[in-house]
């Protein structure tokens, strides 16, 4: 979740649509900036004179830009040079002069108003993306960057002026994050590593001061708040999470939870950042390495009754995303409560035009958790058969809810909207999980529009139809669509020919018997050891493994299914990773229904599996 969906905060919603609430919040920032300046130690009550100020020329430029705001391209291109001029002019200012102070105040307000206008511009997303990174470069200017490392909390008027600029820049960045389309390479860059490190170190230092009940200037408190907001919203862009992992932000934030005097607002910001990090597989891995799961469970047990529903749901979703299937099964009571909350969040979000619940969660967030939980049959069946919601829905109605949502987001494949594509692929994976169960397939089969749409996706979209981030629990559009169709074909009493029957010759020539190896790619090293041993007997049998066929233009699932059909033995390399993979389940189910000889090979003690 991004911070835009909290009514007290400053960001726009994740689809990039700005609303009146965003503008009101920016106006609050303007008021706050005015307070910083008017209450500062350098303000004078003397009557201001008409003498010139070093800010006069810049102020006039800003006013002219404001008057020509309809030329969006020119408007955007002028921002960074004017911000540069503001930063360079501050060092020349005489803040003992009341007139200078007044003109600076007017300049700051005018600059903030310019940024206020910027967040309403929707037709220049490419330029806005460039502006985002150019604004980060401004924070890297020596005069600004040094403020993040100001451990002495300098009260010099010039430093305070720079801090006013920092607040405007960070607030602006926080808002436009949701307009910017980020790609994987953005998270790999090291250009801003030192900047982000200095920003979070300032936050940690200020939290320590507050926890020790030491005095901290109001402007520094607010900078800390806005830095948190920035990290919160940037981490909501899941593709950017690796950037935070590279600078050690995760460990630093977990350390913040140890503070005894955290404000409610700071706690909410911390848990939102952690939740957003947990939505990325690498983020979840990092959090588990830092042993955060027991800490989060302990926090919820101790303080959950004091939290609002939003905070409890955030912690709950994070706990699920960090848990193994075995841990989820062993915590049924907690998981059932979480599943009820998730289902209600989906129901509530579906009623809204922007698909966000009253607590601010986009429907994609609970759906992403469902994709992980639904690899466990007990969780899936609980949601469909028992989970409580208002209004209460039966299993068919819940399946129809997912189908209807999928149809609403079907267009995302063509429009390349990140959050809508993510929602669409999550729903398709959920429906894939449902399609494994004979008791639910009739509802899917009865919806011809849905079936035609899935068939269209299977035919017309490649494995890499989207380049946005998707977690390990989600497979590609193409794979999910093909697997749904295959599962439904298997439950139609053979009314439709098997997908592989159409492509395999009626008579297979006499060859050495074949062993097909089915495994999770997370266990590939172990698999390759098995392969090496089997390779010593290659004169007795053939071996089929998918890695030898990945570069072919033919659909991979068709190749896997053909291999299962031709094989004498299917070797299943079983682990928790295997059990949690819908693709592996597809392969095992396909082999079992064809009465293939199965040889299981266990990696350690993989635990229970509902479907095998």
Secondary structure, DSSP 8 states (H G I E B T S, - for coil): --GGGSTTS----TTS---HHHHHHHHHHHHHHHHHHHTSTT---S-------TTHHHHHHHHHHHHTTT-HHHHHHHHHHHHHHHHHHHTT--TTSHHHHHHHHHHHHHHHHHHHHHTT--S-HHHHHHHHHHHHHHHTSHHHHHHHT-TT----HHHHHHHHHHHHHHHHHHHHTTTS---HHHHH--TTHHHHHHHHHHHHHHHHHHHTT----HHHHHHHHHHHHHHHHHHHSGGGHHHHHHHTHHHHHHHHTT-SS--HHHHHHHHHHHHHHHTSHHHHHHHHHTTHHHHHHHHHHHHGGGS-HHHHHHHHHHHHHHS-HHHHHTTHHHHHHHHHHHHHHHHHHHTSTT-B-TTS-BHHHHHHHHHHHTTSHHHHHHHHHT---SS---HHHHHHHHHHHHHHHTTHHHH--HHHHHHHHHHHHHHHHHHT-HHHHHHHHT-HHHHHHHHHHHHH--TTS--S---TT---HHHHHHHHHHHHHHTTTT-S--TTTTTS-SS------EEEEE--GGGHHHHHHHHHHHGGGTTT-EEE-GGGGTTSSS-HHHHHHHHHHH-SEEEEEE-HHHHT-HHHHHHHHHHHHTT-EEEEEESS-----S--
